[in-house]
Amino acid sequence: MYTYRIVEDAEEKELIYKLRYDIYCEEKRWLDSSEYSKCLEKDKYDETSLHFGAFDINNILVGSVRLIFPESNMKIPIEESFQIASDFNQKRLEVSRLVIPKDKRGYNISMGLIRTIFEWAIKNGMTHAYSIIENDFMVYINRKGYPFKPIKEGKDYFGGYTIPTCLILNDVEDYFVKNKVIK
């Protein structure tokens, strides 16, 4: 019903930024809409991130997520926001900006995006995936076989109580392959 893929086209990326604006600025009001004159929610990490999109049968964007890759000796946002020491020996990334329009939530789009990004991350030799997650969503994705573990006490951040987490990809790769989560 949905297809998941890397988004490289500039026009499709603008659709992602517009969706993020709609959710983070208009719906949730986590970000101040006056700071985004073009109604596109972008930040300094977007240019060096890999964006993934979920598309319906008519090729309409119905969700997205990005992977932030640190440049050499660069901290990722979770490390800055939660004062976490960086391990520059890890092939790490941060999962960020998972968004799905309100009318499409509940259709397992988030799990399709998550499966797609972890398939990509494992195939490309990444070792650690970090993310800032609300507790309810962490419980949900843990039940689905993605054992994100808290790495520090949570705090009110970006609109709600969130927890800094890590998924060690080497520890779950065999599980994903065995259960045909990834090929």
Backbone hydrogen bonds in HBPLUS format (Angstrom, degrees):
<---DONOR---> <-ACCEPTOR-->    atom                        ^
c    i                          cat <-CA-CA->   ^        H-A-AA   ^      H-
h    n   atom  resd res      DA  || num        DHA   H-A  angle D-A-AA Bond
n    s   type  num  typ     dist DA aas  dist angle  dist       angle   num
A0003-THR N   A0055-PHE O   2.90 MM  52  5.25 157.5  1.95 147.5 155.0     1
A0055-PHE N   A0003-THR O   2.81 MM  52  5.25 159.1  1.85 153.8 160.5     2
A0005-ARG N   A0053-GLY O   3.05 MM  48  5.61 156.6  2.11 153.4 160.9     3
A0053-GLY N   A0005-ARG O   2.81 MM  48  5.61 163.1  1.84 165.6 168.5     4
A0007-VAL N   A0051-HIS O   2.74 MM  44  5.39 169.1  1.75 144.2 145.5     5
A0013-LYS N   A0009-ASP O   2.92 MM   4  6.24 151.7  2.01 151.9 161.0     6
A0014-GLU N   A0010-ALA O   3.02 MM   4  6.30 150.3  2.11 143.4 151.0     7
A0015-LEU N   A0011-GLU O   3.19 MM   4  6.54 143.6  2.33 137.4 146.7     8
A0015-LEU N   A0012-GLU O   3.10 MM   3  5.01 120.0  2.47  91.3 106.2     9
A0016-ILE N   A0012-GLU O   3.09 MM   4  6.50 145.9  2.22 142.6 151.7    10
A0016-ILE N   A0013-LYS O   3.02 MM   3  4.96 117.7  2.42  93.7 109.3    11
A0017-TYR N   A0013-LYS O   2.90 MM   4  6.29 161.7  1.94 156.0 160.2    12
A0018-LYS N   A0014-GLU O   2.86 MM   4  6.05 148.8  1.96 144.9 153.7    13
A0019-LEU N   A0015-LEU O   2.93 MM   4  6.12 156.8  1.98 143.7 149.8    14
A0020-ARG N   A0016-ILE O   2.87 MM   4  6.16 160.4  1.91 154.9 160.5    15
A0021-TYR N   A0017-TYR O   2.96 MM   4  6.12 153.6  2.03 139.2 146.6    16
A0041-GLU N   A0017-TYR O   2.96 MM  24  4.92 163.8  1.98 127.7 122.5    17
A0022-ASP N   A0018-LYS O   2.86 MM   4  6.13 164.4  1.88 153.0 156.9    18
A0023-ILE N   A0019-LEU O   3.04 MM   4  6.28 155.1  2.10 149.1 155.0    19
A0024-TYR N   A0020-ARG O   2.75 MM   4  5.74 162.5  1.78 159.4 162.6    20
A0025-CYS N   A0021-TYR O   2.84 MM   4  5.16 151.5  1.92 135.0 143.8    21
A0026-GLU N   A0021-TYR O   3.27 MM   5  6.75 151.1  2.36 152.6 159.3    22
A0027-GLU N   A0022-ASP O   2.85 MM   5  6.19 155.5  1.91 150.2 158.3    23
A0028-LYS N   A0023-ILE O   2.77 MM   5  5.84 173.7  1.77 165.4 167.5    24
A0030-TRP N   A0024-TYR O   2.77 MM   6  5.32 130.2  2.02 148.9 164.9    25
A0031-LEU N   A0024-TYR O   3.06 MM   7  5.78 154.4  2.13 138.3 138.0    26
A0035-GLU N   A0032-ASP O   3.04 MM   3  5.82 165.8  2.06 123.3 127.9    27
A0036-TYR N   A0033-SER O   3.05 MM   3  5.50 164.9  2.07 119.1 121.6    28
A0039-CYS N   A0036-TYR O   2.95 MM   3  5.23 162.7  1.98 118.0 121.1    29
A0046-ASP N   A0043-ASP O   3.19 MM   3  5.82 159.2  2.24 119.6 124.8    30
A0048-THR N   A0045-TYR O   3.28 MM   3  5.78 137.7  2.47 110.1 120.0    31
A0049-SER N   A0046-ASP O   3.29 MM   3  5.01 166.0  2.31 100.4 104.1    32
A0050-LEU N   A0067-LEU O   2.94 MM  17  5.16 156.7  2.00 145.1 150.9    33
A0067-LEU N   A0050-LEU O   2.83 MM  17  5.16 152.3  1.91 144.3 153.7    34
A0052-PHE N   A0065-VAL O   2.84 MM  13  5.43 167.8  1.86 173.5 173.2    35
A0065-VAL N   A0052-PHE O   3.10 MM  13  5.43 149.4  2.20 144.4 149.0    36
A0054-ALA N   A0063-GLY O   2.82 MM   9  4.95 156.4  1.87 141.7 139.2    37
A0062-VAL N   A0054-ALA O   2.74 MM   8  5.45 171.6  1.75 151.1 152.4    38
A0056-ASP N   A0060-ILE O   2.94 MM   4  5.37 156.6  2.00 142.5 146.9    39
A0059-ASN N   A0056-ASP O   2.87 MM   3  5.16 155.5  1.93 122.6 123.3    40
A0064-SER N   A0099-VAL O   2.91 MM  35  5.46 149.2  2.00 149.4 157.7    41
A0099-VAL N   A0064-SER O   2.86 MM  35  5.46 159.2  1.91 153.5 159.5    42
A0066-ARG N   A0096-SER O   2.88 MM  30  5.32 163.9  1.91 166.0 165.2    43
A0096-SER N   A0066-ARG O   2.95 MM  30  5.32 164.9  1.97 157.1 157.5    44
A0068-ILE N   A0094-GLU O   2.83 MM  26  4.98 166.2  1.85 146.2 150.4    45
A0094-GLU N   A0068-ILE O   2.92 MM  26  4.98 149.4  2.02 136.0 145.4    46
A0074-MET N   A0071-GLU O   2.93 MM   3  5.31 141.5  2.08 151.0 142.2    47
A0079-GLU N   A0076-ILE O   2.93 MM   3  5.49 127.1  2.22 116.9 130.1    48
A0080-GLU N   A0076-ILE O   3.28 MM   4  6.66 151.5  2.37 151.2 159.5    49
A0081-SER N   A0077-PRO O   2.83 MM   4  6.00 172.5  1.83 164.8 166.5    50
A0082-PHE N   A0078-ILE O   3.03 MM   4  5.87 152.0  2.11 141.7 147.7    51
A0084-ILE N   A0079-GLU O   2.98 MM   5  4.41 153.2  2.05 122.2 130.5    52
A0090-GLN N   A0087-ASP O   3.12 MM   3  5.81 164.6  2.14 119.9 124.4    53
A0127-THR N   A0091-LYS O   2.72 MM  36  5.12 161.7  1.75 138.4 145.0    54
A0128-HIS N   A0091-LYS O   3.34 MM  37  6.32 163.0  2.37 129.3 130.3    55
A0093-LEU N   A0128-HIS O   3.03 MM  35  6.47 138.7  2.20 152.5 165.0    56
A0130-TYR N   A0093-LEU O   2.94 MM  37  6.21 170.0  1.95 152.8 156.0    57
A0095-VAL N   A0130-TYR O   2.79 MM  35  6.13 161.4  1.83 174.5 177.3    58
A0104-LYS N   A0101-PRO O   2.88 MM   3  5.40 161.1  1.92 120.2 126.6    59
A0105-ARG N   A0102-LYS O   3.46 MM   3  5.51 161.6  2.50 102.9 108.1    60
A0112-GLY N   A0108-ASN O   3.14 MM   4  6.43 151.1  2.23 144.5 152.2    61
A0113-LEU N   A0109-ILE O   2.96 MM   4  6.26 158.4  2.01 154.2 159.6    62
A0114-ILE N   A0110-SER O   2.91 MM   4  6.12 161.9  1.94 150.0 155.4    63
A0115-ARG N   A0111-MET O   2.88 MM   4  5.96 165.8  1.90 146.3 150.5    64
A0116-THR N   A0112-GLY O   3.04 MM   4  6.14 157.7  2.09 142.1 148.3    65
A0117-ILE N   A0113-LEU O   2.94 MM   4  6.22 161.8  1.97 155.3 159.3    66
A0118-PHE N   A0114-ILE O   3.04 MM   4  6.20 161.4  2.08 153.8 158.7    67
A0119-GLU N   A0115-ARG O   2.95 MM   4  6.07 150.5  2.04 145.4 153.9    68
A0120-TRP N   A0116-THR O   3.06 MM   4  6.25 161.7  2.09 145.8 150.7    69
A0121-ALA N   A0117-ILE O   2.84 MM   4  6.04 160.2  1.88 144.8 150.8    70
A0122-ILE N   A0118-PHE O   2.96 MM   4  5.98 166.9  1.97 147.3 150.1    71
A0123-LYS N   A0119-GLU O   3.06 MM   4  6.14 166.4  2.08 148.2 152.6    72
A0124-ASN N   A0120-TRP O   2.98 MM   4  6.11 134.2  2.20 143.1 155.5    73
A0126-MET N   A0121-ALA O   2.95 MM   5  5.21 159.8  1.99 160.5 155.0    74
A0125-GLY N   A0122-ILE O   3.14 MM   3  5.26 163.2  2.17 113.5 112.8    75
A0169-LEU N   A0127-THR O   2.79 MM  42  5.04 136.3  1.98 130.0 140.2    76
A0129-ALA N   A0167-LEU O   2.88 MM  38  5.08 165.0  1.90 148.6 153.7    77
A0167-LEU N   A0129-ALA O   2.74 MM  38  5.08 150.5  1.82 145.8 156.1    78
A0131-SER N   A0165-THR O   3.12 MM  34  5.34 155.0  2.18 130.3 133.2    79
A0165-THR N   A0131-SER O   2.81 MM  34  5.34 154.2  1.87 156.5 165.4    80
A0133-ILE N   A0163-ILE O   2.94 MM  30  5.27 164.3  1.97 145.9 144.1    81
A0163-ILE N   A0133-ILE O   2.75 MM  30  5.27 159.3  1.79 140.0 145.9    82
A0137-PHE N   A0134-GLU O   3.12 MM   3  5.53 119.9  2.50 108.4 122.2    83
A0138-MET N   A0134-GLU O   3.03 MM   4  6.32 152.8  2.11 153.2 161.8    84
A0138-MET N   A0135-ASN O   3.06 MM   3  5.03 115.4  2.50  95.2 111.3    85
A0139-VAL N   A0135-ASN O   2.99 MM   4  6.30 161.0  2.02 160.3 164.1    86
A0140-TYR N   A0136-ASP O   3.10 MM   4  6.30 158.5  2.14 142.6 148.5    87
A0141-ILE N   A0137-PHE O   2.91 MM   4  6.18 170.5  1.92 157.4 158.2    88
A0142-ASN N   A0138-MET O   2.93 MM   4  5.99 149.8  2.02 147.1 155.8    89
A0143-ARG N   A0139-VAL O   3.11 MM   4  6.33 153.6  2.18 145.5 151.6    90
A0144-LYS N   A0140-TYR O   3.23 MM   4  6.55 133.8  2.46 137.2 149.7    91
A0146-TYR N   A0141-ILE O   3.00 MM   5  5.53 159.3  2.04 152.3 149.8    92
A0145-GLY N   A0142-ASN O   3.07 MM   3  5.27 162.3  2.10 109.2 112.9    93
A0148-PHE N   A0146-TYR O   2.79 MM   2  5.93 130.2  2.04 116.7 101.0    94
A0149-LYS N   A0166-CYS O   2.92 MM  17  5.40 167.2  1.93 141.7 144.1    95
A0166-CYS N   A0149-LYS O   2.92 MM  17  5.40 143.9  2.06 138.7 149.1    96
A0151-ILE N   A0164-PRO O   2.91 MM  13  5.92 160.6  1.94 150.6 149.5    97
A0155-LYS N   A0162-THR O   2.92 MM   7  5.65 145.5  2.04 154.8 163.5    98
A0162-THR N   A0155-LYS O   2.90 MM   7  5.65 170.2  1.91 149.9 147.1    99
A0157-TYR N   A0160-GLY O   2.75 MM   3  5.56 166.2  1.77 157.3 152.5   100
A0160-GLY N   A0157-TYR O   3.42 MM   3  5.56 161.9  2.46 106.2 111.2   101
A0171-ASP N   A0168-ILE O   3.10 MM   3  5.58 132.7  2.33 108.8 120.3   102
A0172-VAL N   A0169-LEU O   3.18 MM   3  5.34 141.7  2.34 101.5 111.9   103
A0173-GLU N   A0169-LEU O   3.02 MM   4  5.94 126.8  2.31 152.0 164.0   104
A0176-PHE N   A0172-VAL O   2.94 MM   4  6.20 162.8  1.97 159.6 164.3   105
A0177-VAL N   A0173-GLU O   2.96 MM   4  6.23 162.3  1.99 157.5 161.8   106
A0178-LYS N   A0174-ASP O   2.86 MM   4  5.94 170.9  1.87 154.5 157.7   107
A0179-ASN N   A0175-TYR O   2.97 MM   4  6.04 157.7  2.02 149.8 155.3   108
A0181-VAL N   A0176-PHE O   2.76 MM   5  4.78 147.9  1.86 153.6 155.6   109
A0182-ILE N   A0176-PHE O   3.34 MM   6  5.65 157.1  2.40 115.6 116.9   110
A0180-LYS N   A0177-VAL O   3.08 MM   3  4.98 160.4  2.12 106.6 110.0   111
